[in-house]
Every structure is written in structure tokens, then in C-alpha cells.
Amino acid sequence: MTAPAHDREVLLVPHVGRRSNLEAAARVAELLEAGGVRVRTLELDDAEPLEEEPALARLPRYPAAEAGEGVELVLVLGGDGTFLRAADLAHAADLPVLGINLGHVGFLAEWDAESLELAAQRVIDRDYRVEDRMTVDVRVLDENLETIDTGWALNEVSVENLNRRGVLDAVLEVDGRPVSSFGCDGVLISTPTGSTAYAFSAGGPVLWPELDALLVVLNNAHALFTKPLVVSPWSTVAVESARGATPALAVMDGFRPVAMPPGSRVEVVRGRRPVRWVRLDDRPFTDRLVTKLHLPVEGWRGPNPRRTSH
């Protein structure tokens, strides 16, 4: 049974660092409320930016731990960094998340700023669908195999050397078997969604999001074998640092770090809970890739037309 319109509520998560972003967020809030959808936002350490826009100043504000309770979806206005932080909240509450890009590349966003009003109307009309995006679950253990911390990532977990004067001595393992040892700046273990992010910048391949797999990319490794690996989504990928290695960090999605003392180990598996990704159209990933990366496609003639035999 469809809930009455007045029972609907959306969590709005804007990037508040630019005046234009605040104006866009205020416009979306006005449109949603005019369409019968209530809007709430997050409590901020510095609420002054929200106070600059009357349509945002009057919105109820919730702490992150409570912000997702009872809402229909999380609507993100900003770049990929804002999306990843909002996805952290949406993932914890098992909520759909919709991104509208107000930044630069905005690979994680569904639509861009010029489609803001249409996107708001699609939310009002419930004219959207939700698909699951693969995540990874992460566990960091010390040299005695005691758990230091656990976490998750939508894009990637990045094992990063903290000593810029040397390399991190590490061993890569897949399904309990060693693959190679090397000195490196770090190791990236990515989802298909994250393959167009840090892993791509480090030389990894682009994986279509429909593919379930784990992508392993070595970052500036001193070794003969440094090619990226595409691993089964049911595998366990681990990175061990040597007992005499320098301290490192395991960073999930670029903003959730866990300290890795010498001799520690990171284990990565397919996430138990996916991110529920809101889609507003059926545009294929190929078109998104070409648009976002400004790839040249001049001269393309397309597939041969089907010939009907008589």
C-alpha cells in the first residue's frame, strides 16, 4: 500500500562549501516540499552556511546516527566526496541514495546540475528504480591476528604507506595463498564502482558496474609482476605488511582510516550489504564513461543493421 504523500520524507545532504550549491539545495527543498515530500538535513558543526538560505534554515536537522530513520531516500547534492560520505549514512540505514552532481567529474552522481528540477520531480512522482551496487567488507588485524577494526567501502580500501622516504614491504594473498611480495607505496582493492576512481588513476582497468568482481591494483610497486588483478567476488583478498615494515593506513573510500602497525594484515571480502543506488534513467554505463572522461568517439558508425533474409 502506497504511503500518503504527507508521510514521505527525504534526507537532503548538500555540499555546503559553495554558495551555488546552497542555492541549488534550497531550490530542491522548495520543490520537494511543494510536491508533498518533507525534507530534513544533517546537523553540522558549522550550521552558518545553512542559515544563509531560508529554505534550508527552516529544515529540521538530525545527527548522523538518527538522520536516516523513517526517510524514503538520501538525496545528495555535490561531488563524489559528498556522495561517498552520504552513502556511508545510507548504507548504515539500508536506504536508497541518489546523487546529483554539483562538482567536477561526479562519476557517482546519477544526473548533473542542469537536471536538478527534473530529478526533484522524479522523486516526487516516485519515478525511479533502485539497483544494488557491490561493496566490500574490510577487517584489519594486528600481527597476532587480533582484530584492530572493521569497516566497509563502496569504492575501495587503500593500503597506504606512511613513510614517504621508503616503501611498504607487503605480501598480496588471494584465498589464503600468497601471490607476490613487493615494496610499494600501497595496494588498492576496489569494487567495480570504484574502478573509475583511485584504482583507475593508479593504472587499473575500468570495470562495468554490472560485473561482480574485486579489483587489485598495486600502487608504484617495486616488483616484476605489477599488473592489476581481477578476482572472483567470492574470494578473500589480503595484504600483509612485514613485521619490520613501516606503519601504514587502511583507508576506506578516502575518509575512513584505520591504523596498520608493522606486521598487520587487511582482509577484504564482498560486502554483506550493497549500496542501494537510485537510477533515474536507463542510460548505459558506456555513455556515462564517454561523457565523464570526455572520450573521443568521432568516426563511430555503429553496428551493422540487421539483414532480413527472404
FIMIVEX-604563 format. One line per 8 residues: number of its first residue (from 1); their letters; for each residue z, x, y of N, C-alpha, C. Coordinates in steps of 0.1 Angstrom, whole numbers, plus 2048, in hexadecimal, padded with zeros to 3 digits. Example, Ala and Ser with C-alpha at 12.3 -4.5 7.8 and 13.67 -1.06 7.14 Angstrom:
% residues 2
1 = AS = 84E 884 7C7 84E 87B 7D3 84E 884 7DF ~ 847 880 7EA 847 889 7F5 84F 881 800 $
% end
This chain:
% residues 310
1 = MTAPAHDR = 800 808 7F4 800 800 800 800 809 80C ~ 7F7 806 816 7F6 80E 822 802 80B 82B ~ 808 816 830 813 814 839 80E 80F 847 ~ 816 807 84E 812 802 85B 810 80E 864 ~ 807 80C 86E 804 817 877 810 81D 87E ~ 81A 814 882 825 819 889 82F 821 881 ~ 82D 821 874 835 82A 86B 82F 838 869 ~ 823 83A 86F 81C 847 86D 821 851 877 $
9 = EVLLVPHV = 822 85D 873 826 868 87C 820 875 878 ~ 81C 87D 882 816 88A 880 81E 895 887 ~ 81F 8A0 880 826 8AC 886 81B 8B4 88D ~ 81C 8B6 89A 812 8BE 8A2 818 8CC 8A4 ~ 810 8D6 8A0 814 8E4 8A1 809 8EB 8A9 ~ 80B 8EC 8B6 801 8F3 8BF 805 901 8C1 ~ 7FC 90A 8C4 7FE 917 8C9 801 915 8D8 ~ 80D 919 8DD 811 916 8EA 80F 922 8F4 $
17 = GRRSNLEA = 807 92C 8F0 806 938 8F8 7FB 937 903 ~ 7F3 92C 903 7E9 92B 90D 7EA 91D 913 ~ 7E7 91C 920 7E7 90F 927 7DD 905 921 ~ 7D1 90A 91D 7C7 902 918 7CB 8FC 90A ~ 7D3 903 902 7D8 8FE 8F6 7E2 8F3 8F8 ~ 7EA 8F4 902 7F4 8EA 905 7ED 8DD 90A ~ 7E2 8DF 911 7DB 8D3 916 7D4 8CC 90A ~ 7CF 8D4 901 7C9 8CE 8F5 7D3 8C7 8ED $
25 = AARVAELL = 7DF 8CD 8EB 7E9 8C6 8E3 7EE 8B9 8EA ~ 7EF 8B9 8F7 7F3 8AD 8FE 7E9 8A2 8FC ~ 7DC 8A6 8FD 7D1 89C 8FB 7D2 896 8ED ~ 7D4 89E 8E3 7D5 89A 8D5 7E1 890 8D3 ~ 7EC 894 8D9 7F8 88C 8D8 7F5 87E 8DE ~ 7EF 87E 8EA 7EC 871 8F0 7E2 869 8E8 ~ 7D8 86F 8E2 7CF 867 8D9 7D5 862 8CD ~ 7DE 86A 8C6 7E4 865 8BA 7EE 859 8BD $
33 = EAGGVRVR = 7F5 85B 8C8 7FF 850 8CC 7F8 844 8D0 ~ 7EC 845 8D7 7E4 839 8DA 7DF 832 8CE ~ 7DD 83A 8C3 7D8 835 8B7 7E3 830 8AD ~ 7EF 830 8B2 7FA 82A 8AA 801 834 8A1 ~ 7FE 841 8A3 804 84C 89B 80E 853 8A4 ~ 81B 853 89F 825 85B 8A7 823 86A 8A5 ~ 828 872 8AE 826 880 8AE 834 887 8B0 ~ 837 891 8A8 842 899 8AB 83E 8A8 8AB $
41 = TLELDDAE = 846 8B1 8B0 843 8BF 8B0 84F 8C7 8AC ~ 84E 8D4 8AC 858 8DD 8A8 861 8E1 8B4 ~ 86E 8E3 8B0 877 8EA 8BA 872 8F8 8BC ~ 872 8FD 8C8 86E 90A 8CB 87A 911 8D2 ~ 87A 91F 8D0 884 927 8D7 883 925 8E6 ~ 876 925 8EA 873 923 8F8 86B 916 8FA ~ 871 90B 8FE 86A 8FF 8FF 863 8FD 90C ~ 864 906 915 85E 905 922 84F 902 922 $
49 = PLEEEPAL = 847 908 919 839 904 919 836 8F5 916 ~ 83E 8F0 90D 83C 8E1 90A 840 8D8 916 ~ 849 8DD 91E 84E 8D5 929 843 8D4 934 ~ 839 8DD 933 82F 8DD 93E 825 8D2 93C ~ 825 8CC 930 81C 8C0 92E 824 8B4 92B ~ 823 8AA 933 82B 89E 931 829 898 923 ~ 81D 898 91E 81B 892 911 821 899 906 ~ 824 8A6 908 82B 8AE 8FE 83A 8AE 900 $
57 = ARLPRYPA = 83E 8AE 90D 84C 8AE 911 854 8A2 90B ~ 84E 897 909 855 88B 904 855 88A 8F5 ~ 84E 893 8EE 84E 892 8E0 85B 896 8DA ~ 860 890 8CF 86C 894 8C8 869 8A2 8C2 ~ 873 8AA 8C2 872 8B8 8BC 87C 8B9 8B1 ~ 877 8C0 8A6 87F 8C1 89A 880 8D0 896 ~ 88B 8D4 891 88C 8E2 88B 882 8E2 87F ~ 87D 8EE 87C 873 8F0 872 878 8EA 864 $
65 = AEAGEGVE = 884 8EC 861 889 8E7 854 888 8D8 853 ~ 888 8D1 85E 887 8C2 85D 87A 8BC 863 ~ 872 8C4 868 866 8BF 870 85C 8B8 867 ~ 85C 8BB 85A 852 8B4 852 857 8A7 84B ~ 863 8A4 84D 868 898 846 862 88B 84B ~ 85B 884 842 856 877 846 849 877 84D ~ 842 883 84F 835 883 856 82A 882 84C ~ 81E 87E 852 812 87D 849 80B 88A 847 $
73 = LVLVLGGD = 80A 892 852 804 89F 851 808 8A8 85C ~ 805 8B5 85B 808 8BF 865 7FA 8C2 86C ~ 7FA 8C0 879 7EE 8C2 881 7F0 8CF 889 ~ 7E7 8D9 887 7E9 8E6 88D 7DE 8E8 897 ~ 7E2 8EC 8A3 7D8 8EF 8AE 7DA 8FE 8B2 ~ 7D1 906 8AE 7D2 914 8B1 7C9 91D 8A8 ~ 7CC 929 8A7 7C5 932 89E 7CA 933 890 ~ 7C6 93D 889 7CA 93F 87B 7D9 942 87A $
81 = GTFLRAAD = 7DE 94A 883 7ED 94D 883 7F5 941 884 ~ 7F2 938 88D 7F9 92B 88F 7F8 923 883 ~ 7EC 922 87D 7E9 91B 871 7F2 920 865 ~ 7F3 92D 863 7FB 932 858 80A 92F 85A ~ 80F 92F 866 81D 92C 868 81F 91D 866 ~ 816 915 86A 817 907 867 816 904 858 ~ 80D 90B 852 80B 909 843 818 90C 83C ~ 820 916 841 82C 919 83A 835 90D 83A $
89 = LAHAADLP = 836 906 845 83E 8FA 846 838 8EE 83D ~ 82B 8ED 83E 824 8E2 836 826 8E5 827 ~ 825 8F1 823 826 8F5 815 834 8F1 810 ~ 83E 8F4 818 84C 8F2 814 84F 8E3 812 ~ 848 8DB 81B 84A 8CC 81B 83F 8C5 812 ~ 836 8CD 80D 82B 8C7 805 823 8BD 80D ~ 81F 8C1 819 818 8B8 822 80A 8BD 824 ~ 800 8B4 827 7F3 8B9 82B 7F3 8C0 838 $
97 = VLGINLGH = 7EA 8C9 83A 7E9 8D1 847 7DB 8D1 84C ~ 7D9 8CE 858 7CC 8CE 85F 7CC 8D7 86A ~ 7C2 8E0 86B 7C1 8EA 875 7B5 8E7 87E ~ 7B8 8E7 88C 7AD 8E7 896 7AD 8F4 89D ~ 7A2 8FB 89D 7A2 909 8A2 7A1 909 8B2 ~ 7AB 90F 8B8 7AB 912 8C6 7AB 921 8C9 ~ 7A9 929 8BE 7AA 937 8C0 79C 93D 8BF ~ 79A 948 8B8 78D 94F 8B8 785 94B 8AB $
105 = VGFLAEWD = 788 952 8A0 780 950 894 785 943 88E ~ 792 941 88C 797 935 886 792 931 879 ~ 792 93A 86F 78C 938 862 794 92D 85B ~ 7A1 92B 85D 7A9 921 856 7A8 913 85C ~ 7A2 912 868 7A2 905 86E 796 8FD 869 ~ 798 8F0 868 78E 8E7 863 783 8E5 86E ~ 787 8E2 87A 77E 8E0 885 782 8E8 891 ~ 779 8E9 89B 77C 8F0 8A7 77F 8E7 8B3 $
113 = AESLELAA = 782 8ED 8BF 788 8E6 8CA 77E 8DB 8CF ~ 771 8DD 8CE 768 8D3 8D3 769 8C6 8CB ~ 76E 8C6 8BF 76F 8BA 8B7 77E 8B4 8B7 ~ 785 8B8 8C1 794 8B4 8C2 796 8A5 8C1 ~ 78F 89E 8CA 791 88F 8CB 78C 888 8BE ~ 781 88D 8B8 77C 887 8AC 786 88A 8A1 ~ 78B 896 8A0 795 899 896 7A1 890 897 ~ 7A6 88D 8A3 7B1 884 8A5 7AE 876 8A0 $
121 = QRVIDRDY = 7A2 872 8A3 79E 864 89F 79D 864 88F ~ 799 86E 889 798 86E 87A 7A6 86E 874 ~ 7B0 874 87B 7BE 873 876 7C2 865 878 ~ 7C0 85F 884 7C4 851 886 7BE 847 87C ~ 7B1 849 878 7AA 841 86F 7AD 844 860 ~ 7B5 84F 85E 7B7 854 850 7AA 858 84A ~ 7A1 85C 852 793 860 84D 793 86F 84A ~ 79A 873 840 79B 881 83C 79E 881 82D $
129 = RVEDRMTV = 79C 88D 827 7A0 88F 819 7A8 89B 818 ~ 7AF 89D 80D 7B8 8A8 80B 7B4 8B0 7FF ~ 7B2 8BD 800 7AF 8C5 7F4 7BA 8D0 7F3 ~ 7BC 8D5 7E7 7C6 8DF 7E4 7C0 8ED 7E6 ~ 7C7 8F6 7ED 7C3 904 7EE 7CE 90C 7E6 ~ 7C8 915 7DE 7D1 91E 7D6 7DA 926 7DF ~ 7E6 928 7DA 7F0 931 7E0 7F4 93C 7D6 ~ 7FC 945 7DA 803 94F 7D1 812 94E 7D3 $
137 = DVRVLDEN = 819 950 7C8 827 952 7C9 82A 961 7C7 ~ 834 965 7CE 837 974 7CF 845 976 7CC ~ 848 981 7C4 855 985 7C2 856 994 7C4 ~ 860 999 7CB 863 9A7 7CE 86F 9AB 7C6 ~ 86E 9B6 7BE 879 9BA 7B6 87D 9C9 7BA ~ 889 9CD 7B8 88D 9DB 7BB 88A 9E3 7AE ~ 88E 9F0 7AF 88B 9F9 7A3 892 9F5 797 ~ 89D 9ED 798 8A4 9E8 78C 89F 9DA 788 $
145 = LETIDTGW = 894 9D6 78D 88E 9C9 78A 897 9BD 78E ~ 8A0 9C0 798 8A7 9B5 79E 89F 9AF 7A9 ~ 89F 9A2 7AA 897 99B 7B5 89D 99E 7C2 ~ 894 9A3 7CB 898 9A5 7D9 896 998 7E1 ~ 88A 992 7DF 886 986 7E6 87A 980 7DF ~ 877 973 7E3 86B 96C 7DE 865 966 7EA ~ 858 962 7E8 851 95B 7F3 844 956 7EE ~ 83B 953 7F7 82E 94D 7F3 824 951 7FE $
153 = ALNEVSVE = 817 94F 7FC 80D 951 806 801 949 803 ~ 7FB 945 80E 7EE 93E 80E 7E2 948 80E ~ 7E3 952 817 7D9 95C 818 7DB 967 80F ~ 7E5 96F 811 7E7 97B 809 7F6 980 80A ~ 7F9 989 800 805 991 802 800 99F 803 ~ 805 9A6 80E 800 9B4 811 80C 9BD 80F ~ 80A 9C7 805 814 9D1 803 810 9DC 80D ~ 819 9E0 816 815 9E9 821 81F 9F5 822 $
161 = NLNRRGVL = 819 A01 823 821 A0D 824 827 A0E 832 ~ 834 A11 833 83A A12 840 83A A20 845 ~ 836 A2A 83D 835 A38 842 827 A3B 846 ~ 824 A3B 852 816 A3D 857 812 A4C 856 ~ 81B A55 852 818 A63 851 814 A67 842 ~ 815 A5D 83A 812 A60 82C 80D A53 825 ~ 80B A53 818 806 A48 811 811 A42 808 ~ 80E A36 804 817 A2F 7FB 812 A32 7EC $
169 = DAVLEVDG = 81B A38 7E4 817 A3B 7D6 81A A2E 7CE ~ 810 A28 7C8 812 A1B 7C2 809 A1B 7B5 ~ 80D A11 7AC 805 A0E 7A0 802 9FF 7A0 ~ 7F5 9FC 79D 7F1 9EF 79C 7F1 9EA 78D ~ 7F7 9DE 78B 7F8 9D9 77E 7F2 9CB 77D ~ 7EC 9C8 772 7E7 9BA 770 7EB 9B6 762 ~ 7F2 9AB 761 7F6 9A5 754 7FE 9AF 74C ~ 807 9B6 753 811 9BF 74C 80B 9CC 748 $
177 = RPVSSFGC = 7FE 9CF 74C 7F8 9DC 748 7F4 9E3 755 ~ 7F5 9F1 755 7F2 9F8 761 7E3 9F9 762 ~ 7DE 9F8 76F 7D0 9FA 772 7CD A07 778 ~ 7D4 A0B 782 7D2 A18 789 7DE A1B 791 ~ 7E0 A28 793 7EA A2D 79D 7E2 A34 7A8 ~ 7E8 A34 7B4 7E1 A39 7C0 7EB A3B 7CB ~ 7E7 A42 7D5 7ED A42 7E2 7E5 A39 7EB ~ 7EC A32 7F4 7E4 A28 7FC 7EC A24 808 $
185 = DGVLISTP = 7E5 A1E 812 7EC A17 81D 7F2 A0A 819 ~ 7ED A04 80E 7F2 9F7 80A 7E9 9F1 7FF ~ 7ED 9E5 7FB 7E6 9DD 7F1 7E6 9CF 7F5 ~ 7DB 9C8 7F5 7DA 9BA 7F8 7D8 9B1 7EC ~ 7DF 9A7 7EA 7DD 99E 7DF 7DB 990 7E6 ~ 7CE 98B 7E5 7CA 980 7ED 7C5 974 7E4 ~ 7C6 968 7EB 7C0 95C 7E5 7B2 95C 7EA ~ 7AA 952 7E4 79C 950 7EA 79C 94D 7F9 $
193 = TGSTAYAF = 7A6 944 7FD 7A7 941 80B 7A9 94D 813 ~ 7B2 957 80F 7B5 963 816 7AA 96D 815 ~ 7A0 96B 80D 795 975 80B 78D 978 818 ~ 78D 96E 821 786 970 82E 790 976 839 ~ 79C 979 835 7A6 97E 83F 7A8 98D 83E ~ 7B4 991 83C 7B7 9A0 83B 7AF 9A7 830 ~ 7AE 9A0 824 7A7 9A6 819 799 9A9 81C ~ 792 9A0 824 784 9A2 828 783 9AE 831 $
201 = SAGGPVLW = 78D 9AF 83A 78D 9BB 844 78F 9C8 83C ~ 796 9C7 831 799 9D3 829 78E 9D6 81F ~ 783 9CF 81F 777 9D2 817 776 9C9 80B ~ 77E 9BE 80A 77D 9B6 7FE 771 9AC 800 ~ 76E 9A5 7F5 763 99B 7F5 768 98E 7FA ~ 75F 986 7FE 762 978 801 761 96F 7F5 ~ 76C 968 7F2 76D 95E 7E7 76C 950 7EC ~ 763 948 7E6 762 93A 7EA 76F 933 7E6 $
209 = PELDALLV = 774 92A 7EF 782 924 7EC 782 91C 7E0 ~ 777 917 7DB 777 90F 7CF 77A 918 7C2 ~ 779 925 7C4 77C 92F 7B9 78B 931 7B8 ~ 791 930 7AD 79F 934 7AB 79F 942 7A5 ~ 7A5 94B 7AD 7A6 959 7A9 7B0 960 7B2 ~ 7B4 96C 7AD 7BC 975 7B5 7B3 981 7B9 ~ 7B3 985 7C5 7AB 990 7CA 7B5 99C 7CD ~ 7B2 9A7 7C8 7BA 9B3 7CA 7B1 9BD 7D2 $
217 = VLNNAHAL = 7B6 9C2 7DE 7AE 9CB 7E6 7B8 9D7 7EA ~ 7B4 9E3 7E7 7BB 9EF 7EA 7B8 9F2 7F9 ~ 7C2 9F6 800 7C1 9F9 80E 7C1 A08 810 ~ 7B6 A0E 813 7B5 A1D 815 7BC A25 80A ~ 7B8 A22 7FE 7BE A29 7F2 7B7 A37 7F0 ~ 7BF A40 7EC 7BB A4D 7E8 7B9 A4D 7D9 ~ 7AE A49 7D4 7AB A48 7C6 79C A47 7C3 ~ 798 A4A 7B7 78A A49 7B3 786 A3A 7B2 $
225 = FTKPLVVS = 78F A32 7AD 78C A24 7AB 793 A1C 7B6 ~ 78C A17 7BF 792 A10 7CA 78B A02 7CD ~ 783 9FE 7C3 77B 9F1 7C5 784 9E5 7C4 ~ 781 9DB 7CC 789 9CE 7CB 788 9C8 7BC ~ 792 9C1 7B8 792 9BB 7AB 794 9AC 7AE ~ 78D 9A4 7A6 78E 995 7A6 794 992 798 ~ 7A0 98C 798 7A9 98B 78C 7AB 97C 789 ~ 7AD 979 77D 7AF 96B 779 7BB 965 781 $
233 = PWSTVAVE = 7BA 958 784 7C5 952 78C 7D2 951 783 ~ 7D0 952 776 7DC 951 76D 7E2 95F 76A ~ 7DD 969 770 7E2 977 76E 7EF 979 777 ~ 7F6 983 774 801 988 77C 7FD 996 781 ~ 7FC 997 78E 7F8 9A4 795 805 9AA 79B ~ 807 9B6 798 813 9BD 79D 80F 9CA 7A3 ~ 817 9CE 7AD 816 9DB 7B4 824 9E2 7B3 ~ 824 9ED 7AD 831 9F5 7AD 830 A01 7B6 $
241 = SARGATPA = 83A A03 7BE 83B A10 7C6 843 A1A 7BE ~ 83F A27 7BF 846 A31 7B8 855 A33 7BD ~ 85D A38 7B4 86B A39 7B7 86D A43 7C3 ~ 864 A4C 7C5 865 A55 7D0 85C A51 7DC ~ 857 A45 7DB 84E A41 7E6 855 A3E 7F2 ~ 84E A3C 7FD 854 A38 80A 856 A29 80A ~ 85F A24 812 861 A16 813 854 A0E 817 ~ 854 A02 812 848 9FA 815 84C 9EC 819 $
249 = LAVMDGFR = 843 9E3 81C 845 9D5 81F 83B 9CD 816 ~ 840 9C2 812 837 9B7 80C 837 9AC 816 ~ 82B 9AA 81C 82A 9A1 827 821 995 823 ~ 826 989 823 81F 97D 81F 819 976 82B ~ 80C 974 82B 804 96E 836 807 974 843 ~ 80A 981 844 80B 988 850 818 986 858 ~ 821 97D 853 82D 97B 85C 83A 979 854 ~ 839 979 846 846 978 83E 847 985 837 $
257 = PVAMPPGS = 84F 98F 83C 850 99C 836 85D 99D 82D ~ 85B 9A5 822 866 9A8 819 866 9B7 818 ~ 872 9BD 81A 873 9CC 819 872 9D0 80A ~ 86A 9DB 808 868 9E1 7FB 86E 9EF 7FB ~ 87A 9F1 7F6 87F 9FF 7F5 877 A07 7EA ~ 878 A14 7EA 871 A1C 7E0 874 A17 7D2 ~ 86A A17 7CA 86C A13 7BC 86B A04 7BA ~ 868 9FD 7C4 868 9EE 7C3 85B 9E9 7BE $
265 = RVEVVRGR = 85A 9DC 7BC 84E 9D6 7B5 84C 9C8 7BB ~ 83F 9C5 7BD 83A 9B8 7C1 833 9B1 7B6 ~ 836 9A5 7B2 82F 99E 7A8 829 991 7AF ~ 81C 98F 7AC 815 984 7B2 80E 97B 7A7 ~ 811 96E 7A8 80A 965 79F 805 959 7A7 ~ 7FD 951 7A0 7F8 945 7A6 803 93C 7AB ~ 802 936 7B7 80D 92E 7BC 80F 921 7B5 ~ 81C 91D 7B3 81F 911 7AC 81B 905 7B5 $
273 = RPVRWVRL = 81B 906 7C2 818 8FB 7CB 80C 900 7D4 ~ 801 8F8 7D4 7F6 8FC 7DD 7F9 8F7 7EC ~ 7F0 8FB 7F5 7F0 8F6 802 7E7 8EA 802 ~ 7EC 8DF 808 7E4 8D3 808 7DB 8D3 815 ~ 7CF 8D5 814 7C6 8D9 81F 7BE 8CC 823 ~ 7BF 8C8 82F 7B8 8BC 834 7A9 8C0 837 ~ 7A0 8B8 832 792 8BA 834 78D 8AE 83C ~ 785 8B0 846 77F 8A6 84E 770 8A3 84C $
281 = DDRPFTDR = 76A 8AD 845 75C 8AB 841 759 8B2 834 ~ 74D 8B1 830 748 8B8 823 740 8C4 826 ~ 742 8CA 831 73A 8D6 835 73D 8E1 82B ~ 733 8E7 825 735 8F1 81A 73B 8FE 820 ~ 742 906 818 748 912 81D 73E 91C 821 ~ 732 91C 81B 727 925 820 724 923 82E ~ 723 917 833 720 914 841 72C 919 84A ~ 738 917 846 744 91C 84D 743 92B 84E $
289 = LVTKLHLP = 740 932 843 73F 941 843 735 946 84D ~ 729 940 84D 71E 944 856 723 942 864 ~ 729 936 867 72D 933 875 738 93C 87A ~ 742 93E 872 74E 946 876 74B 954 878 ~ 742 95A 86F 73F 968 86F 732 96B 877 ~ 72C 961 87C 720 962 884 715 96A 87C ~ 713 966 86F 70A 96D 866 6FC 969 86A ~ 6F3 973 869 6E4 970 86C 6DE 969 861 $
297 = VEGWRGPN = 6D7 95E 863 6D0 956 858 6C2 953 85C ~ 6BD 95B 866 6AF 959 86A 6A5 95C 85F ~ 69B 954 85D 691 956 853 694 94E 846 ~ 69F 948 846 6A2 940 83A 699 934 839 ~ 693 932 82D 68A 926 82B 68F 91C 822 ~ 69A 91F 81C 6A0 915 813 69B 914 805 ~ 6A1 90D 7FC 69C 90C 7EE 68F 905 7EE ~ 687 908 7E3 67A 901 7E1 67D 8F2 7DE $
305 = PRRTSH = 674 8EA 7E4 676 8DC 7E1 673 8D9 7D3 ~ 67A 8CF 7CE 678 8CB 7BF 66A 8C5 7BD ~ 664 8C9 7B3 657 8C5 7B0 658 8BA 7A5 ~ 651 8AF 7A7 651 8A4 79E 645 8A5 795 ~ 647 8A6 788 63C 8A7 77F 636 899 77C ~ 629 898 77A 623 88B 778 61D 88B 76A $
% end
